[in-house]
Amino acid sequence: MAKRPVFIAKETAPFYQMTEIKFEWNGGLAKVQKQKNITALHQEFLKKEPDKKILEISSKSMQEYGEALSAFFLLKNVPELGKKVPVECVFQGAKTFAHGGPYKDLLDVSPREAKQDERLKNSGALICFTFGNQMYPLIPRTVFYDYIYINALLENEKLAAAVLEYDAFTDIEFNPDRSLNCQAKAAACFVGLCRAGLTEKMKTFETFAELFGPVQKVQVQSEETETKPEMEVKIGDRIKHKLFGNGTVVAAGETSLSVEFEKVGRKKLGKQWCLKNCEVTSENNK
């Protein structure tokens, strides 16, 4: 047996209700196995809530619009680029850490590449999100993710109208024991807010965030974070990483380094994190 959440739209804060459903789990990583799990999850939910319409939102969805509503495919307008990019890329590219970020280059890669970028693990503590010219807080929890997902819906009338046909949402890949942000929850919030007549509140972050509780002030970066490293890293410099071992810098950007390690191959690291946590041998600093 397995448990997965179903998010049901609600017209009062926090505009969704989460219920855990137990169902018979089908093991395996194949898409068909995951689709069996979606079917089993929905069947068990409908036994309890037969009047509800339920939609799976993920790349494994078998329902119309289910895949298009995945954060890997739903597009969000990025004014500074003059184009739309997947919500997943906006979210990952906005992450700002104590020792690096935001990594705006993630706006130009695939959602999977953005999510798996090594710098997101190697840049210290997450301190806020930066999108456009604005910094966004971590609290209320998930508020930035929900905001960009919902506003991506508002930018796509067809998909927004499709979501409003449903009462409940799932994401078979989401496990609340391991993850925090969820596209199914964001969709449920969108429906709840629309049914409550609060569409206008969704359009600016300030009015949106206030619906979910006190908003944390974004902390000003510490002097350590703001101070640029005295040492500049260039191609050819040697890196000694505690986990990856010895490597050579093969590309050096403003905020990131690509290092070819002898044992584990090429890795992308945050530059400030690398300077703080690794041994760097540079011709400029001998």
VOTINU-383922 format. One line per 2 residues: their letters; for each residue x, y negated, z negated of N, C-alpha, C. Coordinates in Angstrom, 1 decimal, padded with zeros to 4 digits, always signed. Example, Ala and Ser with C-alpha at 12.3 -4.5 7.8 and 13.67 -1.06 7.14 Angstrom:
as> +013.2,+005.7,-007.8,+012.3,+004.5,-007.8,+013.2,+003.3,-007.8  +012.8,+002.2,-007.1,+013.7,+001.1,-007.1,+012.9,+000.0,-007.9 .
// end
This chain:
ma> +000.8,+001.2,+000.0,+000.0,+000.0,+000.0,+000.9,-001.3,+000.0  +000.3,-002.3,+000.6,+001.0,-003.6,+000.6,+000.0,-004.7,+000.2 .
kr> +000.6,-005.9,-000.1,-000.2,-007.0,-000.4,+000.2,-008.2,+000.4  -000.7,-008.9,+001.0,-000.4,-010.1,+001.8,-001.5,-011.1,+001.5 .
pv> -001.1,-012.4,+001.5,-002.1,-013.5,+001.2,-003.0,-013.8,+002.4  -004.2,-014.2,+002.2,-005.1,-014.8,+003.1,-005.4,-016.2,+002.6 .
fi> -005.3,-017.2,+003.5,-005.5,-018.6,+003.1,-006.9,-019.0,+003.6  -007.8,-019.4,+002.7,-009.1,-019.8,+003.1,-009.3,-021.3,+003.0 .
ak> -009.8,-022.0,+004.0,-010.0,-023.4,+003.9,-011.0,-023.8,+002.8  -010.7,-024.9,+002.1,-011.5,-025.4,+001.0,-011.6,-026.9,+001.1 .
et> -012.8,-027.5,+000.8,-013.0,-028.9,+001.0,-012.5,-029.8,-000.2  -011.9,-029.2,-001.2,-011.4,-029.9,-002.3,-009.9,-029.5,-002.5 .
ap> -009.1,-030.4,-003.1,-007.7,-030.2,-003.2,-007.4,-028.9,-004.0  -006.4,-028.1,-003.6,-005.4,-028.4,-002.5,-005.8,-028.1,-001.1 .
fy> -007.2,-027.9,-000.9,-007.8,-027.7,+000.5,-007.5,-026.4,+001.1  -007.1,-025.4,+000.2,-007.1,-024.0,+000.6,-007.2,-023.2,-000.7 .
qm> -007.6,-022.0,-000.5,-007.6,-021.0,-001.6,-006.9,-019.8,-001.1  -006.0,-019.2,-001.9,-005.2,-018.1,-001.5,-005.7,-016.8,-002.2 .
te> -006.0,-015.8,-001.5,-006.4,-014.5,-002.1,-005.5,-013.4,-001.5  -005.1,-012.6,-002.4,-004.2,-011.5,-002.0,-005.0,-010.2,-001.7 .
ik> -004.7,-009.6,-000.5,-005.4,-008.5,-000.1,-004.5,-007.3,+000.0  -004.9,-006.2,-000.6,-004.2,-004.9,-000.5,-004.7,-004.1,+000.7 .
fe> -003.7,-003.5,+001.4,-004.1,-002.7,+002.6,-003.0,-001.7,+002.8  -003.3,-000.7,+003.6,-002.4,+000.4,+004.0,-001.3,-000.2,+004.9 .
wn> -000.1,-000.1,+004.5,+001.0,-000.6,+005.3,+001.5,+000.4,+006.3  +001.8,-000.1,+007.6,+002.4,+000.7,+008.6,+003.8,+000.3,+008.8 .
gg> +004.8,+001.2,+008.4,+006.2,+000.8,+008.4,+006.7,+000.7,+009.9  +007.9,+000.0,+010.0,+008.5,-000.1,+011.3,+008.6,-001.6,+011.7 .
la> +009.6,-001.9,+012.5,+009.8,-003.3,+013.0,+009.2,-003.5,+014.3  +008.7,-002.5,+015.0,+008.1,-002.7,+016.3,+006.8,-003.6,+016.2 .
kv> +006.6,-004.4,+017.3,+005.5,-005.3,+017.3,+004.2,-004.6,+017.1  +004.0,-003.4,+017.7,+002.8,-002.7,+017.6,+002.5,-002.3,+016.1 .
qk> +003.6,-002.0,+015.4,+003.4,-001.7,+014.0,+002.9,-002.9,+013.2  +003.4,-004.0,+013.5,+003.0,-005.2,+012.8,+001.6,-005.6,+013.2 .
qk> +001.2,-005.3,+014.4,-000.2,-005.6,+014.8,-001.1,-004.6,+014.1  -000.7,-003.4,+013.8,-001.5,-002.5,+013.0,-001.8,-003.1,+011.6 .
ni> -000.7,-003.7,+011.1,-000.8,-004.3,+009.8,-001.8,-005.5,+009.8  -001.7,-006.2,+010.8,-002.7,-007.4,+010.9,-004.1,-006.9,+010.9 .
ta> -004.4,-005.8,+011.7,-005.7,-005.3,+011.8,-006.2,-004.7,+010.5  -005.3,-004.0,+009.8,-005.6,-003.5,+008.5,-005.9,-004.6,+007.4 .
lh> -005.1,-005.6,+007.5,-005.2,-006.7,+006.5,-006.6,-007.4,+006.8  -006.9,-007.7,+008.0,-008.1,-008.4,+008.4,-009.4,-007.5,+008.0 .
qe> -009.3,-006.3,+008.3,-010.4,-005.4,+008.0,-010.7,-005.4,+006.5  -009.6,-005.3,+005.6,-009.9,-005.3,+004.2,-010.4,-006.7,+003.7 .
fl> -009.9,-007.7,+004.3,-010.4,-009.1,+003.9,-011.9,-009.2,+004.3  -012.3,-008.7,+005.5,-013.7,-008.9,+005.9,-014.7,-008.0,+005.1 .
kk> -014.1,-007.0,+004.5,-015.0,-006.2,+003.6,-015.4,-007.0,+002.4  -014.6,-008.0,+002.0,-014.9,-008.8,+000.9,-015.6,-010.1,+001.3 .
ep> -015.2,-010.6,+002.5,-015.7,-011.9,+003.0,-016.3,-011.7,+004.4  -017.4,-010.9,+004.6,-017.9,-010.6,+005.9,-018.3,-011.8,+006.7 .
dk> -018.6,-012.9,+006.1,-019.1,-014.1,+006.8,-018.0,-015.0,+007.3  -016.8,-014.7,+006.9,-015.6,-015.6,+007.3,-015.0,-015.2,+008.6 .
ki> -014.6,-016.1,+009.4,-013.8,-015.9,+010.6,-012.4,-016.0,+010.3  -011.6,-015.0,+010.6,-010.2,-015.0,+010.2,-009.3,-015.0,+011.5 .
le> -008.1,-015.7,+011.4,-007.2,-015.8,+012.5,-005.8,-015.5,+012.0  -005.1,-014.6,+012.7,-003.7,-014.4,+012.5,-002.9,-015.4,+013.3 .
is> -002.0,-016.1,+012.6,-001.1,-017.1,+013.3,+000.3,-016.6,+013.2  +000.8,-016.1,+014.3,+002.2,-015.6,+014.3,+002.5,-015.2,+015.8 .
sk> +003.7,-014.9,+016.0,+004.1,-014.4,+017.4,+003.6,-013.0,+017.6  +003.0,-012.3,+016.6,+002.5,-011.0,+016.7,+001.0,-011.0,+016.8 .
sm> +000.4,-012.2,+016.8,-001.1,-012.2,+016.9,-001.6,-011.7,+018.1  -002.8,-011.0,+018.0,-003.5,-010.4,+019.2,-004.7,-011.3,+019.6 .
qe> -004.9,-012.4,+018.9,-006.1,-013.2,+019.1,-005.7,-014.4,+019.9  -006.7,-014.9,+020.7,-006.4,-016.1,+021.5,-006.0,-017.3,+020.6 .
yg> -005.0,-018.0,+021.0,-004.4,-019.2,+020.3,-003.5,-018.8,+019.1  -003.6,-017.5,+018.6,-002.8,-017.2,+017.4,-001.3,-017.4,+017.6 .
ea> -000.8,-017.0,+018.8,+000.6,-017.1,+019.0,+001.0,-018.6,+019.3  +000.1,-019.3,+020.0,+000.4,-020.7,+020.3,+000.4,-021.6,+019.1 .
ls> -000.2,-021.1,+018.0,-000.3,-021.9,+016.8,+000.9,-021.6,+015.9  +001.7,-020.6,+016.2,+002.9,-020.3,+015.5,+003.9,-021.5,+015.5 .
af> +004.6,-021.7,+014.4,+005.5,-022.8,+014.4,+006.7,-022.7,+015.4  +006.9,-021.5,+015.9,+007.8,-021.2,+017.0,+007.3,-021.8,+018.3 .
fl> +006.0,-022.0,+018.5,+005.5,-022.4,+019.8,+004.7,-023.7,+019.7  +004.1,-024.0,+018.5,+003.4,-025.3,+018.4,+004.4,-026.4,+018.5 .
lk> +004.1,-027.4,+019.4,+005.0,-028.5,+019.6,+004.7,-029.8,+018.9  +005.7,-030.4,+018.4,+005.6,-031.7,+017.7,+006.4,-032.8,+018.4 .
nv> +005.7,-033.9,+018.6,+006.4,-035.0,+019.3,+007.5,-035.6,+018.4  +008.7,-035.8,+019.1,+009.9,-036.4,+018.4,+010.2,-037.7,+019.1 .
pe> +009.7,-038.8,+018.6,+009.8,-040.1,+019.3,+011.3,-040.5,+019.7  +012.2,-040.2,+018.8,+013.6,-040.6,+019.2,+014.2,-039.8,+020.3 .
lg> +013.6,-038.6,+020.6,+014.1,-037.8,+021.8,+013.2,-038.0,+023.0  +012.0,-038.6,+022.8,+011.1,-038.8,+023.9,+010.5,-037.5,+024.4 .
kk> +010.4,-036.5,+023.6,+009.9,-035.2,+024.0,+009.3,-034.4,+022.8  +008.6,-033.3,+023.1,+008.1,-032.5,+022.1,+009.0,-031.2,+021.9 .
vp> +009.1,-030.8,+020.6,+009.9,-029.6,+020.3,+009.1,-028.8,+019.3  +009.4,-027.5,+019.2,+008.7,-026.6,+018.3,+008.8,-027.1,+016.8 .
ve> +007.7,-027.0,+016.1,+007.6,-027.4,+014.7,+008.8,-026.8,+013.9  +009.1,-025.5,+014.2,+010.2,-024.9,+013.4,+011.5,-025.6,+013.6 .
cv> +011.8,-026.1,+014.8,+013.0,-026.9,+015.0,+013.0,-028.2,+014.3  +011.8,-028.9,+014.3,+011.7,-030.1,+013.5,+012.0,-029.9,+012.1 .
fq> +011.4,-028.8,+011.5,+011.5,-028.6,+010.1,+012.9,-028.2,+009.7  +013.6,-027.3,+010.5,+014.9,-026.9,+010.1,+015.9,-028.1,+010.4 .
ga> +015.7,-028.8,+011.5,+016.6,-029.9,+011.8,+016.5,-031.1,+010.8  +015.4,-031.2,+010.1,+015.2,-032.3,+009.1,+015.8,-032.0,+007.8 .
kt> +016.2,-030.8,+007.5,+016.7,-030.4,+006.2,+018.0,-031.2,+005.9  +018.0,-031.8,+004.7,+019.1,-032.7,+004.3,+019.7,-032.2,+003.0 .
fa> +021.0,-031.8,+003.0,+021.6,-031.2,+001.9,+022.6,-032.1,+001.2  +023.0,-031.7,+000.0,+024.0,-032.4,-000.7,+025.3,-032.6,+000.1 .
hg> +025.7,-031.7,+000.9,+026.9,-031.7,+001.7,+026.7,-031.6,+003.2  +025.6,-032.1,+003.7,+025.4,-032.0,+005.1,+024.0,-032.2,+005.5 .
gp> +023.8,-032.5,+006.8,+022.5,-032.7,+007.4,+022.0,-034.1,+007.3  +020.9,-034.5,+008.0,+020.1,-033.5,+008.8,+020.9,-033.1,+010.1 .
yk> +020.7,-031.9,+010.5,+021.4,-031.4,+011.6,+020.5,-031.5,+012.9  +020.5,-032.7,+013.5,+019.6,-033.1,+014.6,+019.9,-032.2,+015.8 .
dl> +021.0,-031.6,+015.9,+021.3,-030.8,+017.1,+020.3,-029.6,+017.1  +019.7,-029.2,+016.0,+018.8,-028.1,+015.9,+017.5,-028.4,+016.7 .
ld> +017.3,-029.6,+017.0,+016.1,-030.0,+017.8,+016.2,-029.5,+019.2  +017.5,-029.2,+019.6,+017.7,-028.8,+021.0,+018.1,-027.3,+021.2 .
vs> +017.8,-026.5,+020.2,+018.0,-025.0,+020.3,+016.7,-024.3,+020.1  +016.7,-023.0,+020.3,+015.5,-022.2,+020.1,+015.1,-022.2,+018.7 .
pr> +013.8,-022.0,+018.4,+013.4,-021.9,+017.0,+014.2,-020.9,+016.2  +014.4,-019.7,+016.8,+015.1,-018.7,+016.1,+016.6,-019.1,+015.7 .
ea> +017.2,-019.7,+016.7,+018.6,-020.2,+016.4,+018.6,-021.3,+015.3  +017.6,-022.2,+015.4,+017.5,-023.2,+014.3,+017.3,-022.6,+013.0 .
kq> +016.5,-021.6,+012.9,+016.2,-021.0,+011.5,+017.4,-020.2,+011.0  +018.2,-019.7,+011.9,+019.3,-018.8,+011.5,+020.7,-019.6,+011.4 .
de> +020.6,-020.9,+011.6,+021.9,-021.7,+011.7,+022.6,-021.5,+010.3  +023.9,-021.2,+010.4,+024.7,-021.0,+009.2,+024.8,-022.2,+008.3 .
rl> +024.7,-023.4,+008.8,+024.9,-024.6,+008.0,+023.7,-024.8,+007.0  +022.6,-024.2,+007.3,+021.4,-024.3,+006.4,+021.7,-023.5,+005.1 .
kn> +022.7,-022.6,+005.1,+023.0,-021.8,+004.0,+024.3,-022.3,+003.3  +025.1,-023.1,+004.0,+026.4,-023.5,+003.5,+026.6,-025.0,+003.3 .
sg> +025.5,-025.7,+003.1,+025.7,-027.2,+002.9,+025.2,-027.7,+001.5  +025.2,-026.7,+000.6,+024.8,-027.2,-000.8,+023.3,-027.2,-001.0 .
al> +022.9,-027.9,-002.0,+021.5,-027.9,-002.4,+020.7,-028.8,-001.5  +019.4,-028.3,-001.2,+018.5,-029.1,-000.4,+018.0,-030.3,-001.2 .
ic> +018.2,-031.6,-000.7,+017.8,-032.7,-001.5,+016.6,-033.5,-000.9  +016.3,-033.3,+000.4,+015.2,-034.0,+001.0,+015.1,-033.6,+002.5 .
ft> +014.1,-034.1,+003.2,+014.0,-033.9,+004.6,+014.2,-035.3,+005.3  +014.8,-035.4,+006.4,+015.0,-036.6,+007.2,+014.4,-036.4,+008.6 .
fg> +013.4,-037.2,+008.9,+012.8,-037.1,+010.3,+012.6,-038.5,+010.8  +013.1,-038.8,+012.0,+013.0,-040.1,+012.5,+013.9,-041.0,+011.6 .
nq> +013.3,-042.1,+011.1,+014.0,-043.0,+010.2,+013.5,-043.0,+008.8  +012.9,-041.9,+008.5,+012.3,-041.7,+007.1,+012.8,-040.5,+006.4 .
my> +012.9,-040.6,+005.1,+013.3,-039.5,+004.2,+012.1,-039.0,+003.5  +011.9,-037.7,+003.4,+010.7,-037.1,+002.8,+011.1,-036.3,+001.6 .
pl> +010.3,-036.3,+000.6,+010.6,-035.6,-000.7,+010.4,-034.1,-000.6  +010.9,-033.4,-001.6,+010.7,-031.9,-001.7,+009.4,-031.6,-002.5 .
ip> +008.9,-032.6,-003.2,+007.7,-032.5,-004.1,+006.7,-033.5,-003.7  +005.4,-033.2,-003.5,+004.8,-031.9,-003.7,+005.4,-030.8,-002.8 .
rt> +005.5,-029.6,-003.3,+006.1,-028.5,-002.6,+005.4,-028.2,-001.3  +006.1,-028.0,-000.3,+005.7,-027.7,+001.1,+005.0,-028.9,+001.8 .
vf> +005.0,-030.0,+001.2,+004.2,-031.2,+001.7,+004.8,-031.6,+003.1  +006.1,-031.6,+003.2,+006.7,-032.0,+004.5,+006.4,-031.0,+005.6 .
yd> +006.5,-029.8,+005.4,+006.2,-028.7,+006.4,+004.7,-028.8,+006.8  +003.8,-028.9,+005.8,+002.4,-029.0,+006.1,+002.1,-030.3,+006.9 .
yi> +002.8,-031.3,+006.5,+002.5,-032.6,+007.2,+002.9,-032.5,+008.7  +004.1,-032.0,+009.0,+004.5,-032.0,+010.4,+003.7,-030.9,+011.2 .
yi> +003.3,-029.8,+010.6,+002.5,-028.8,+011.2,+001.1,-029.4,+011.6  +000.5,-030.1,+010.6,-000.8,-030.6,+010.8,-000.8,-031.8,+011.8 .
na> +000.2,-032.6,+011.8,+000.3,-033.6,+012.8,+000.6,-033.1,+014.2  +001.3,-032.0,+014.3,+001.5,-031.3,+015.6,+000.1,-030.9,+016.1 .
ll> -000.8,-030.4,+015.2,-002.1,-030.0,+015.6,-002.9,-031.2,+016.1  -002.8,-032.4,+015.4,-003.5,-033.6,+015.8,-003.0,-034.1,+017.1 .
en> -001.8,-033.7,+017.5,-001.3,-034.1,+018.8,-001.7,-033.2,+019.9  -002.4,-032.1,+019.6,-002.9,-031.1,+020.6,-004.3,-030.8,+020.3 .
ek> -005.2,-031.5,+021.0,-006.6,-031.5,+020.7,-007.2,-030.1,+020.9  -006.7,-029.4,+022.0,-007.2,-028.0,+022.3,-007.0,-027.1,+021.1 .
la> -005.7,-027.1,+020.6,-005.4,-026.2,+019.5,-006.1,-026.6,+018.2  -006.2,-027.9,+018.0,-006.9,-028.3,+016.8,-008.3,-027.9,+016.8 .
aa> -009.0,-028.0,+018.0,-010.4,-027.5,+018.1,-010.5,-026.0,+017.8  -009.5,-025.3,+018.3,-009.5,-023.8,+018.1,-009.4,-023.4,+016.7 .
vl> -008.5,-024.1,+016.0,-008.3,-023.8,+014.5,-009.6,-024.1,+013.7  -010.3,-025.1,+014.1,-011.5,-025.5,+013.4,-012.6,-024.5,+013.5 .
ey> -012.5,-023.5,+014.4,-013.5,-022.5,+014.6,-013.3,-021.4,+013.5  -012.3,-021.4,+012.7,-012.0,-020.4,+011.7,-012.0,-020.9,+010.3 .
da> -012.2,-019.9,+009.4,-012.3,-020.2,+008.0,-011.1,-019.7,+007.2  -010.4,-018.7,+007.7,-009.3,-018.1,+007.0,-008.2,-017.8,+007.9 .
ft> -007.0,-017.7,+007.4,-005.8,-017.6,+008.2,-004.7,-016.7,+007.5  -004.0,-015.9,+008.4,-002.9,-015.1,+007.9,-001.7,-015.3,+008.7 .
di> -000.6,-014.9,+008.2,+000.7,-014.8,+008.9,+001.4,-013.5,+008.4  +001.3,-012.4,+009.2,+001.8,-011.1,+008.7,+003.3,-011.1,+008.3 .
ef> +004.0,-012.1,+008.8,+005.5,-012.2,+008.5,+005.7,-012.9,+007.2  +004.7,-013.5,+006.6,+004.9,-014.3,+005.4,+004.7,-013.5,+004.2 .
np> +005.7,-013.5,+003.3,+005.7,-012.9,+002.0,+006.0,-013.9,+001.0  +005.0,-014.3,+000.1,+005.2,-015.3,-000.9,+006.3,-015.0,-001.9 .
dr> +006.7,-013.8,-002.0,+007.8,-013.4,-002.9,+009.1,-013.9,-002.4  +009.2,-014.1,-001.1,+010.5,-014.4,-000.4,+010.5,-015.8,+000.3 .
sl> +009.3,-016.3,+000.6,+009.2,-017.6,+001.3,+008.3,-018.6,+000.7  +008.4,-019.8,+001.1,+007.6,-020.9,+000.5,+006.6,-021.5,+001.5 .
nc> +007.1,-022.0,+002.6,+006.3,-022.6,+003.6,+005.6,-021.6,+004.5  +004.4,-021.9,+004.9,+003.6,-020.9,+005.7,+002.6,-021.6,+006.6 .
qa> +002.7,-021.3,+007.9,+001.9,-021.9,+008.9,+000.4,-021.6,+008.7  +000.1,-020.4,+008.2,-001.3,-020.0,+007.9,-001.9,-020.9,+006.8 .
ka> -001.1,-021.2,+005.8,-001.6,-022.1,+004.8,-001.8,-023.5,+005.3  -000.8,-024.0,+006.1,-001.0,-025.3,+006.7,-002.2,-025.4,+007.6 .
aa> -002.5,-024.4,+008.3,-003.7,-024.4,+009.1,-005.0,-024.4,+008.3  -005.0,-023.7,+007.2,-006.1,-023.7,+006.3,-006.3,-025.1,+005.7 .
cf> -005.2,-025.7,+005.3,-005.3,-027.1,+004.8,-005.9,-028.0,+005.8  -005.5,-027.9,+007.0,-006.0,-028.7,+008.1,-007.5,-028.6,+008.2 .
vg> -008.0,-027.4,+008.2,-009.5,-027.1,+008.3,-010.2,-027.7,+007.1  -009.6,-027.5,+005.9,-010.2,-028.0,+004.7,-010.3,-029.5,+004.7 .
lc> -009.2,-030.2,+005.1,-009.2,-031.6,+005.2,-010.2,-032.2,+006.2  -010.3,-031.5,+007.3,-011.2,-032.0,+008.4,-012.7,-031.8,+007.9 .
ra> -013.0,-030.7,+007.2,-014.3,-030.5,+006.7,-014.7,-031.4,+005.6  -013.6,-031.9,+004.9,-013.8,-032.9,+003.8,-013.9,-034.3,+004.3 .
gl> -013.8,-034.5,+005.6,-013.8,-035.8,+006.2,-012.6,-036.7,+006.0  -011.4,-036.0,+005.8,-010.2,-036.7,+005.5,-009.2,-036.7,+006.6 .
te> -009.7,-036.7,+007.8,-008.8,-036.7,+009.0,-007.8,-037.8,+009.0  -008.3,-039.0,+008.7,-007.4,-040.2,+008.8,-006.3,-040.1,+007.7 .
km> -006.5,-039.4,+006.6,-005.5,-039.3,+005.6,-004.3,-038.5,+006.1  -004.5,-037.7,+007.1,-003.4,-036.8,+007.6,-002.4,-037.5,+008.4 .
kt> -002.7,-038.7,+008.9,-002.0,-039.4,+009.9,-000.7,-040.1,+009.4  -000.7,-040.4,+008.2,+000.6,-041.0,+007.6,+001.0,-040.1,+006.4 .
fe> +002.3,-040.0,+006.2,+002.8,-039.2,+005.2,+002.4,-039.6,+003.8  +002.4,-040.9,+003.6,+002.0,-041.5,+002.3,+000.6,-041.1,+001.8 .
tf> -000.4,-041.3,+002.7,-001.7,-041.0,+002.4,-002.0,-039.5,+002.3  -001.2,-038.7,+003.1,-001.3,-037.3,+003.1,-000.8,-036.7,+001.8 .
ae> +000.4,-037.1,+001.5,+001.1,-036.5,+000.3,+000.3,-036.8,-001.0  -000.3,-037.9,-001.1,-001.0,-038.3,-002.3,-002.2,-037.4,-002.6 .
lf> -002.7,-036.7,-001.5,-003.8,-035.8,-001.7,-003.4,-034.5,-002.5  -002.1,-034.3,-002.6,-001.6,-033.1,-003.2,-000.9,-033.3,-004.6 .
gp> -000.9,-034.5,-005.1,-000.3,-034.7,-006.4,+000.8,-035.8,-006.3  +001.4,-036.0,-007.5,+002.5,-037.0,-007.5,+003.6,-036.8,-006.6 .
vq> +004.1,-037.8,-005.9,+005.1,-037.7,-004.9,+006.5,-038.0,-005.5  +007.4,-037.0,-005.4,+008.7,-037.2,-005.9,+009.5,-038.3,-005.1 .
kv> +010.2,-039.2,-005.8,+011.0,-040.1,-005.1,+012.2,-039.4,-004.6  +012.6,-039.8,-003.4,+013.8,-039.2,-002.8,+015.0,-039.8,-003.5 .
qv> +015.8,-038.9,-004.1,+017.0,-039.4,-004.8,+018.1,-040.0,-003.9  +018.6,-041.1,-004.2,+019.7,-041.7,-003.5,+020.9,-040.7,-003.5 .
qs> +021.5,-040.5,-002.4,+022.7,-039.6,-002.4,+023.8,-040.1,-003.3  +024.4,-039.1,-003.9,+025.5,-039.4,-004.9,+026.7,-040.0,-004.1 .
ee> +027.5,-040.6,-004.9,+028.7,-041.2,-004.4,+029.6,-040.1,-003.7  +029.6,-038.9,-004.2,+030.3,-037.8,-003.6,+029.8,-037.5,-002.3 .
te> +028.4,-037.5,-002.2,+027.8,-037.2,-000.9,+028.0,-038.2,+000.1  +028.0,-039.5,-000.3,+028.1,-040.6,+000.6,+029.5,-040.8,+001.1 .
tk> +030.5,-040.5,+000.3,+031.9,-040.7,+000.6,+032.3,-039.8,+001.7  +032.9,-040.4,+002.8,+033.3,-039.6,+003.9,+034.7,-038.9,+003.5 .
pe> +034.8,-037.8,+004.0,+036.1,-037.1,+003.6,+037.3,-037.8,+004.2  +038.4,-037.8,+003.4,+039.6,-038.5,+003.8,+040.2,-037.8,+005.0 .
me> +040.0,-036.5,+005.1,+040.6,-035.7,+006.1,+039.7,-035.4,+007.3  +040.2,-035.7,+008.4,+039.4,-035.4,+009.6,+039.8,-034.0,+010.2 .
vk> +038.9,-033.3,+010.6,+039.1,-031.9,+011.1,+039.1,-032.0,+012.6  +040.0,-031.3,+013.2,+040.1,-031.3,+014.7,+040.2,-029.9,+015.2 .
ig> +040.0,-029.7,+016.5,+040.1,-028.4,+017.1,+041.6,-027.9,+016.9  +041.7,-026.6,+016.5,+043.0,-026.0,+016.3,+043.4,-025.9,+014.8 .
dr> +042.7,-026.7,+014.0,+042.9,-026.6,+012.5,+042.5,-025.2,+012.0  +043.2,-024.8,+010.9,+043.0,-023.5,+010.3,+042.1,-023.7,+009.1 .
ik> +041.1,-022.7,+009.0,+040.2,-022.7,+007.8,+040.4,-021.4,+007.1  +040.4,-021.5,+005.7,+040.4,-020.3,+004.9,+039.1,-020.3,+004.1 .
hk> +038.2,-019.5,+004.4,+036.8,-019.4,+003.8,+036.8,-018.2,+002.8  +036.2,-018.4,+001.6,+036.3,-017.4,+000.6,+035.6,-016.1,+001.0 .
lf> +034.6,-016.2,+001.9,+033.8,-015.0,+002.3,+034.3,-014.5,+003.7  +034.5,-015.5,+004.6,+034.8,-015.1,+006.0,+036.2,-014.9,+006.3 .
gn> +037.1,-015.4,+005.4,+038.5,-015.2,+005.6,+039.1,-016.3,+006.4  +040.2,-016.0,+007.2,+040.9,-017.0,+008.0,+040.3,-017.2,+009.4 .
gt> +040.3,-018.5,+009.8,+039.7,-018.8,+011.1,+040.3,-020.1,+011.7  +040.0,-020.3,+012.9,+040.5,-021.5,+013.7,+039.3,-022.3,+014.2 .
vv> +039.3,-023.7,+014.0,+038.3,-024.6,+014.4,+038.3,-024.6,+016.0  +037.2,-024.3,+016.6,+037.1,-024.3,+018.0,+036.2,-025.4,+018.6 .
aa> +035.4,-026.1,+017.7,+034.6,-027.2,+018.0,+034.4,-028.0,+016.8  +034.5,-029.3,+016.9,+034.3,-030.2,+015.7,+033.3,-031.3,+016.1 .
ge> +032.1,-031.3,+015.5,+031.2,-032.4,+015.7,+031.2,-033.4,+014.6  +030.2,-034.3,+014.6,+030.2,-035.3,+013.5,+029.9,-034.7,+012.1 .
ts> +029.0,-033.7,+012.1,+028.6,-033.1,+010.9,+028.8,-031.6,+010.8  +029.3,-031.0,+011.8,+029.5,-029.5,+011.8,+030.7,-029.1,+012.5 .
ls> +031.1,-027.9,+012.1,+032.3,-027.3,+012.7,+032.0,-025.9,+013.3  +032.5,-025.5,+014.4,+032.4,-024.1,+014.8,+033.8,-023.5,+014.6 .
ve> +033.8,-022.4,+013.8,+035.1,-021.8,+013.5,+035.1,-020.3,+013.9  +036.2,-019.9,+014.6,+036.3,-018.6,+015.1,+037.1,-017.8,+014.0 .
fe> +036.4,-017.0,+013.2,+037.1,-016.2,+012.2,+037.6,-014.9,+012.7  +038.8,-014.5,+012.1,+039.4,-013.3,+012.6,+038.6,-012.0,+012.4 .
kv> +037.9,-012.0,+011.3,+037.1,-010.8,+010.9,+035.7,-010.8,+011.3  +035.0,-011.9,+011.3,+033.6,-011.9,+011.5,+033.1,-012.7,+012.7 .
gr> +034.1,-013.2,+013.5,+033.7,-013.9,+014.7,+033.3,-015.4,+014.4  +032.6,-016.0,+015.4,+032.3,-017.4,+015.3,+031.2,-017.8,+014.3 .
kk> +031.4,-018.8,+013.5,+030.4,-019.3,+012.6,+030.3,-020.8,+012.7  +029.1,-021.3,+012.4,+028.9,-022.8,+012.4,+028.8,-023.2,+010.9 .
lg> +029.6,-024.2,+010.5,+029.6,-024.6,+009.1,+029.4,-026.1,+009.0  +028.8,-026.6,+007.9,+028.7,-028.0,+007.7,+030.1,-028.6,+007.4 .
kq> +030.5,-029.7,+008.0,+031.8,-030.2,+007.9,+032.1,-030.6,+006.4  +031.3,-031.4,+005.8,+031.6,-031.8,+004.4,+031.6,-030.6,+003.4 .
wc> +030.7,-029.6,+003.6,+030.8,-028.5,+002.8,+032.1,-027.7,+003.0  +032.5,-027.6,+004.2,+033.8,-026.9,+004.5,+035.0,-027.6,+003.9 .
lk> +035.0,-028.9,+003.9,+036.1,-029.7,+003.4,+036.1,-029.5,+001.8  +035.0,-029.4,+001.3,+034.9,-029.3,-000.2,+035.2,-027.9,-000.7 .
nc> +034.8,-026.9,+000.1,+034.8,-025.5,-000.4,+035.9,-024.6,+000.2  +036.5,-025.0,+001.3,+037.5,-024.2,+002.0,+038.9,-024.8,+002.0 .
ev> +039.9,-024.0,+002.3,+041.2,-024.5,+002.5,+041.3,-024.9,+003.9  +041.7,-026.1,+004.2,+041.9,-026.6,+005.6,+043.3,-027.0,+005.8 .
ts> +043.9,-026.4,+006.9,+045.3,-026.8,+007.2,+045.2,-027.6,+008.5  +045.6,-028.8,+008.4,+045.5,-029.7,+009.6,+046.8,-030.4,+009.8 .
en> +047.2,-030.6,+011.1,+048.4,-031.3,+011.5,+048.4,-032.7,+010.9  +047.2,-033.3,+010.7,+047.1,-034.7,+010.3,+047.4,-034.8,+008.8 .
nk> +047.4,-033.7,+008.1,+047.5,-033.7,+006.6,+048.6,-032.9,+006.0  +049.6,-032.6,+006.9,+050.7,-031.8,+006.4,+051.7,-032.8,+005.7 .
// end
